[in-house]
Amino acid sequence: DTKPQSKATIPLRVTCYGSSSPRTPSNCLNEAYNLGKILAERGHTCVNGGGAKGCMASMNDGASEHHGHIVGVIHTKWVVDGDDHDVFKGGKNQLVVAGGNDLQERKKLLIEGADAVVVMPGGPGTWDELWEIACGKQVGFNNLPIVCVNVDGYYNDFQNMLKRAHSDGLLYMDPDDIVHFENTSELAIHWIETKCAEAKKDGNPSKHKLVKERNTKSEGGEQSENKCDASLSKPVASSVVNVTVLGTGVLIGIAISAIANKLTKSR
C-alpha cells in the first residue's frame, strides 16, 4: 500500500490501459490498485476499459474505494456479456459504450480529451493501445505523456526495443520522449504530473489535445497557420480521399470502364 496522497494542483484526465485477464498476476493487480487509489486521492480522473477482471478491475477498485472519478469505455459486446465492472452499475460512475465491428471507436473514445496515458501490464489489446498512441506521438498527432508501469521488469523488452530502434536510426524522437518507463504507479503519476505542469508553465494548453498544426496557403497566397483539431469526438472534414489499392487488374478494369462510359456519352 502507498501513503495517502494530497490533492494535485492540476486535476488531470488520465487514460489507463491494462490487462483484462482473470489470470493476471497479483503483483500487477496490486500495482493497478495503487494506480486507481493514487489517481483518486490526487483528484485525477481514471479513464479505462471498464473491465471486471485483471488490471482494469483492480484500478477501478482502487479508484472507487478512495472516492475517485472513473470513466469506463467498453464495447457493446462486453456489456451484453456482463463484463463491465460493478463500479459502473446504477450510474455510480460514467460508462461510455462504443459500437462498431472492431475496437477502433472504443480506442478513440478512451483517449478523447486525455492529459496523459499510463500503461499497466497487459496483453495484445494493451500493446495495441500503447503503440497506436506512441506512433501518433512520434509523427506529431499528439503530445501526450505516455508512461509504462514496468512491474517486475514486464516492459523491459519494449524499452530495449525502443533503444535498439533508436540506435538503428529508425525513430524520429528519443525513446524516452515517445514512451517513458517507471517501476511503480506512484512514480508514474508523479512523472505525468511533472510533464503536464511543465507544459502549462511553457505556455502550452493544460490539456494535451490530439492536435496537429498545418500550414496552409490563404486565398491571398500568404501563409497562415491553422490548427486542425483531431479530437476524436469532432472529426475534421478533409478533402483528402483515402484510397485502398485493390490491385493492378482491378485498377485497369476501372480505367477501361471509365473510358468506355466517356466514349458512349460522346456519341
N, C-alpha and C positions, 0 to 999 in steps of 0.2 A: 504494500500500500504506500501511496505517496502522502506527504503532508498536505493539509488543507491549503488551498490557494486563495489569494485575494483576487478581486475583480480586476480585469485588464483595463487599461486606459482606453483602448480602442477595441470595441467588440467586433469580432470577425465572423464571417460565414466560411466555415471550413468543410470542404468536401473530403470525406474519409472513405477510402477503399479498403477492402479486406475480405477474408475468406467467408464462405457460406457453408463450409463442410462441417458436419457434426463430429468429424474425426480430428478437427483442429487441435493441436497440442495445447496443453494447459498453460505453458509459458506464453504462448501467443494470445490466448484468451485473457490471461491476467493483464498483459500489456494493453490489449484492446480496451479492457475495462478501465484501466488507468487513463487511457486516452479520452474516453467519454466523460469520466469523472472530472479530469482537469479542464476539459473544454467547458463543462457546465460551471465549475467553480470560477473560471476566468470570465464567464459571461459570453462565451462564444457559441455560435450555432453549429451543431453537429449534423451535417448532411451526409447520408449514407444510403446504401441499397435497401434498407428496411428489412433485412432478413432476420429469421427467427433462430438461426444457428450460426456457429462459427464466430469469427471476429466481429462481424456485423452485429450479432446478437449481444456480444459482450460489451461493445462500445455503447449500444443502446441501453443496456442495463446500467452501466456506469453513469451515463448522462441522465437517465431517468431518476435513479436513486439519489442524485445530487441536484435535482430540480432544474435540469438544463433544458434548453430548447432543441428539439430534434426534428429534422425533416427527413422523411423516408421517401425514396424514389424507387418504385417497384414496377415490374412489368405485370400486365394484367394476368398473364398465365400463372404467376405465382400467387396472385391474390385469389384466383379461382381455386388453386391448390391449398390455400390456407397457410402459405409460408411466410406471411408478414408477421412481424414481432408484436407481442401483446401491448407494447407501449403505444401502438397506433390504434388500438381498439377504443371505440367510444369517443373518438375525436380528441383524445388527450394530447396528441401531437399531430402535426401535419403529415399526411400520407399522399404523395403525388403518384398517380397511376399512369404509366406510359403504355402506349399501344404499339402496333406495328408487328411485322413478321420477323423482326430481328431486334437487336438491342440498341440500335442507333439512337432512337428517340430517348430511351432511358439514359444513355450516356450523356446526351446533350442536356437533359434536364438536371442530371446530377451536378454538372459543372456550372450551370447557369448562375451568374452573379457571384461566383466564388471569389474569395480573397486569397485562398491558399489550398493546397492539396496535401493530405497526409495519407501515406500508404502503409497499411499493415500487411503482414504476410498473407498470401493468398495464392490461388491457382491461376489458370489461364485467363479467367474473367478479370481478375485483379490486374494481371500483367497487361492485358489488352487496354484497360482503362488508363493505367500508368503510362504506357508507351505512346498512346494516342495523344495525351496531353503533353508529354515530353517532346514528341515530334512537333506538335503545334508551337511549342515554346521555341524550339530550335530554329524554326523558319519564320518566326515573328508573328504568329497569330494570337499569342497570349504572353503575358509576363508574370504568370503565376509562380509563387514559390512552391516548389514540389519537394517533399521530403519523404523518404522511406524510413520506417522504423525497423532497424536491422536487428530483429530479435535473435540473439544467439547466432549471429552471422548469416541469417537466412538470405539476405540480399548481397552477400559478398560477391557472388558470381556476376550479378548485374553491375555492381560497382567496378569489378575488374574488366567487364566487357566494355564499359564506357571508357575506362582508361586505355584499353587496347585500341579502341576505335579512334580515340584522340591521338595516340602515338602513331597510328597508321594514317593520320590525316583525313579521317572520314567524318569528323564533326565540324560544325560551324561555330561552336561555342566550347568553352572549357567544360569538362564533365560536371563539375560541381555547380556550374551555372545552369545546367539542364536539370539534374536531379541531385539533391543533397541526401546524405545518409546520417542518421543518428541512432544510437543504441537503445534509447528509451523514448516513450511517448512524451515524457516531461521535457526532455531535451528538444524533441521535435517541435513541440508547441512553442517553446522559448525561441527557437530558431525562426519559425514563421512570424511570430510577433515582432521579432527584431527586424526582419526583412520588410514587413508591412510598415513599421514605424519609420524605417529609413526611406521608404518610398514616399511616405507622406511628408517627411522632412525635406526631401528633394523637390517637393512641389508636384509630385505625381498624385493622381487621384488615390484616395484611400482604398478604393476597390480596384482590384486588378481585373478590369473587364477584358473580355475577349475582343480586342480591338486591333485592327491593322490599319496603319496610316498609308495612304496612297497619294502621290502627286498626280494631278490631272490637269490638263490644259483647259483654261476657261475659254469662253467664246471669243474673247479679245486676243487670245493667243498667249496670255500671261499664265505663269504657273500659279496654281492655287492649291493649298493643302486641304484635303478632305479626310475626315476620319470615318472609315466605313465600319460601323458597329456590327460586329459579327456575333452579337449577343444572340444566343440560340433561340430565344423566345420571339425575336423580331428579325426574321431573315431579311437581308437587304436585297432589293431587286437588282439583277445583274443582266447585262446584255451578252454575257459570255454563255455560249451554249456548250454543255458537256456532251461530248461525242464518244460513244463507245465504238471502238474499232471492231467491226464484225468480220473482217477477213477480206482479202483481195477479190475473191469471186463475187461476194455479195455486193461490194462497192462497185464493181464493174457492171453488175446487173442493174444496180440503181442508176448508174450513169446512162446505160443504154436505154432504160425505161424513160428517163428524163428527156433524152434526145428524141425518142420516138414520139413522145407527147408534144414536143415542140414542133416537130415536122407535121404532125397531124393538124395542129392549130393553124399552121402557116398555109395549109392547102385551101 
